[in-house]
Amino acid sequence: MSSINLPSANIPGLSTANPSAEARPAQMARKLRTAKKSKNGWWWGTGRRKRAVARVRLKPNAGGAGVIKVQITADKFKTVDQYFAEARDRNDCAAPLVACNIAGKFDVVVRCNGGGFMGQAQAVRLGISRALRDYDPTLEDALRDAGFLTRDAREVERKKPGQAGARRRFQFSKR
């Protein structure tokens, strides 16, 4: 058997260095989206976390202090401070507006379904972030750097048959 020795310099496209490091620029520039048109003056965003779904709509307010309201029924609203008991959840809802330095400049109306309070608060955070991105695409970098545009895909693992839970087994008895 004879082995063939080919110098790597003669093969086009083959180099000993990492090709992905050479092809990648020092700073990856994200392509700017186009701003979406408003629907009757509102920008919409949907956020999900675990089993919680938050449908968010926002619009620039006319002069007054912007408020985040949670819609309970067709004509009944609660503020975020009334709806969420934990300060952590209230801060999650306002975090995208604070990260973009536009807190108080938007009226936000939220409808929450399913899940618990923490999941709903994080779903609201994602929904507000998506609506802000559609309103002004230049805000996307600030929102993405803060991690507000990433959907947390972790879900509850299902219970399996023949087991006490998702991973918990029934107690083993030798006799």
C-alpha positions as CSV (number, residue, x, y, z in Angstrom):
1,M,0.0,0.0,0.0
2,S,1.2,3.4,-0.8
3,S,0.2,6.5,0.9
4,I,-0.3,9.7,-0.9
5,N,1.2,12.8,0.6
6,L,-0.4,16.0,-0.7
7,P,0.7,19.3,0.6
8,S,-2.2,21.3,2.1
9,A,-1.1,24.4,0.2
10,N,-2.1,22.8,-3.1
11,I,-5.6,22.1,-2.1
12,P,-7.8,25.2,-2.5
13,G,-10.0,26.1,0.5
14,L,-8.0,23.9,2.9
15,S,-6.1,25.6,5.6
16,T,-4.8,24.5,9.0
17,A,-6.3,27.5,10.8
18,N,-9.9,27.5,12.1
19,P,-12.0,28.6,9.1
20,S,-14.9,29.8,11.2
21,A,-12.7,32.2,13.1
22,E,-11.3,33.7,9.9
23,A,-14.6,34.1,8.2
24,R,-16.3,35.7,11.2
25,P,-15.9,39.5,11.5
26,A,-14.7,41.0,14.8
27,Q,-18.1,42.5,15.5
28,M,-21.2,40.8,14.1
29,A,-23.6,43.4,12.9
30,R,-27.3,42.5,13.1
31,K,-29.4,43.4,10.1
32,L,-32.0,46.1,11.1
33,R,-35.6,45.1,10.8
34,T,-38.2,47.3,9.3
35,A,-40.7,48.8,11.7
36,K,-44.2,47.2,11.6
37,K,-47.2,49.3,11.1
38,S,-49.5,49.9,14.1
39,K,-52.9,48.3,14.3
40,N,-55.2,51.3,15.2
41,G,-52.3,53.0,17.1
42,W,-51.3,49.8,19.0
43,W,-48.3,47.5,18.6
44,W,-48.9,43.9,19.6
45,G,-46.6,41.3,21.1
46,T,-47.2,37.8,22.5
47,G,-45.1,36.4,25.3
48,R,-45.0,32.8,26.6
49,R,-43.4,31.2,29.6
50,K,-44.2,27.7,30.8
51,R,-48.0,27.5,30.5
52,A,-48.5,31.3,30.7
53,V,-49.4,33.4,27.7
54,A,-49.5,37.1,27.7
55,R,-50.9,39.2,24.9
56,V,-49.5,42.7,25.1
57,R,-50.4,45.8,23.3
58,L,-48.7,49.2,23.7
59,K,-48.9,52.6,22.3
60,P,-47.0,55.9,23.0
61,N,-48.9,57.9,25.5
62,A,-50.0,61.5,25.1
63,G,-48.1,63.4,27.8
64,G,-49.1,61.6,31.0
65,A,-47.2,58.9,32.8
66,G,-47.4,55.6,31.0
67,V,-48.9,52.8,33.0
68,I,-48.9,49.0,32.6
69,K,-52.4,47.6,33.1
70,V,-53.5,44.0,33.3
71,Q,-56.9,43.5,31.7
72,I,-59.1,41.2,33.9
73,T,-62.4,41.3,32.0
74,A,-63.6,43.4,29.1
75,D,-63.9,46.6,31.2
76,K,-62.0,45.7,34.4
77,F,-58.3,46.5,34.8
78,K,-55.7,46.2,37.5
79,T,-52.3,47.9,37.6
80,V,-49.2,45.7,37.7
81,D,-48.7,46.6,41.4
82,Q,-52.2,45.3,42.2
83,Y,-52.0,42.2,40.0
84,F,-48.5,40.9,41.0
85,A,-47.8,40.6,44.7
86,E,-44.0,40.0,44.4
87,A,-41.7,42.9,43.6
88,R,-39.7,40.5,41.4
89,D,-42.7,40.0,39.1
90,R,-43.5,43.7,39.0
91,N,-39.9,44.5,38.1
92,D,-40.0,41.8,35.4
93,C,-42.9,43.5,33.7
94,A,-41.3,46.9,33.5
95,A,-37.7,45.6,32.8
96,P,-37.9,46.1,28.9
97,L,-39.0,49.7,29.2
98,V,-36.3,50.4,31.8
99,A,-33.6,48.7,29.7
100,C,-34.5,51.0,26.7
101,N,-34.8,54.1,28.9
102,I,-38.4,54.7,27.8
103,A,-40.2,53.9,31.1
104,G,-43.4,56.0,31.4
105,K,-43.6,56.8,27.7
106,F,-46.0,54.0,26.8
107,D,-49.4,52.8,27.8
108,V,-49.3,49.0,28.0
109,V,-52.4,46.7,28.3
110,V,-51.8,43.0,29.0
111,R,-54.1,40.0,29.0
112,C,-52.6,37.0,30.9
113,N,-53.8,33.4,30.7
114,G,-52.6,30.2,32.3
115,G,-49.6,29.5,34.4
116,G,-48.6,31.0,37.7
117,F,-47.7,34.6,38.6
118,M,-44.0,34.2,37.9
119,G,-44.6,32.6,34.5
120,Q,-47.1,35.3,33.6
121,A,-44.7,38.1,34.6
122,Q,-41.9,36.6,32.4
123,A,-44.4,36.2,29.6
124,V,-45.4,39.9,29.9
125,R,-41.7,40.8,29.8
126,L,-41.3,38.9,26.5
127,G,-44.5,40.3,25.0
128,I,-43.5,43.9,25.8
129,S,-40.0,43.3,24.4
130,R,-41.5,42.0,21.1
131,A,-43.9,44.8,20.8
132,L,-41.1,47.4,21.4
133,R,-39.0,45.7,18.8
134,D,-41.8,46.0,16.3
135,Y,-42.4,49.6,17.3
136,D,-38.7,50.7,17.0
137,P,-36.3,48.1,15.5
138,T,-33.3,50.1,16.9
139,L,-34.2,49.0,20.4
140,E,-33.6,45.3,19.5
141,D,-29.9,45.3,20.4
142,A,-30.6,46.7,23.9
143,L,-33.4,44.2,24.4
144,R,-31.4,41.3,23.1
145,D,-28.3,42.1,25.1
146,A,-30.5,42.1,28.3
147,G,-31.9,38.7,27.2
148,F,-35.5,39.9,26.9
149,L,-36.1,38.7,23.4
150,T,-35.2,35.0,24.1
151,R,-38.1,32.7,24.7
152,D,-37.3,30.4,27.7
153,A,-38.3,27.0,26.3
154,R,-38.2,25.1,29.6
155,E,-41.4,23.3,30.2
156,V,-42.6,20.8,32.9
157,E,-41.7,17.3,32.0
158,R,-44.6,15.0,31.6
159,K,-45.5,12.1,34.0
160,K,-44.6,8.7,32.7
161,P,-46.8,5.6,33.1
162,G,-45.6,3.2,35.8
163,Q,-43.8,6.0,37.7
164,A,-44.9,8.3,40.5
165,G,-43.9,11.4,38.6
166,A,-41.8,12.5,35.7
167,R,-38.7,10.9,37.1
168,R,-39.7,9.7,40.5
169,R,-40.2,6.0,40.7
170,F,-42.4,4.1,43.0
171,Q,-40.7,2.7,46.1
172,F,-38.8,-0.5,45.3
173,S,-39.6,-3.5,47.5
174,K,-37.3,-6.5,47.3
175,R,-39.9,-8.8,49.0
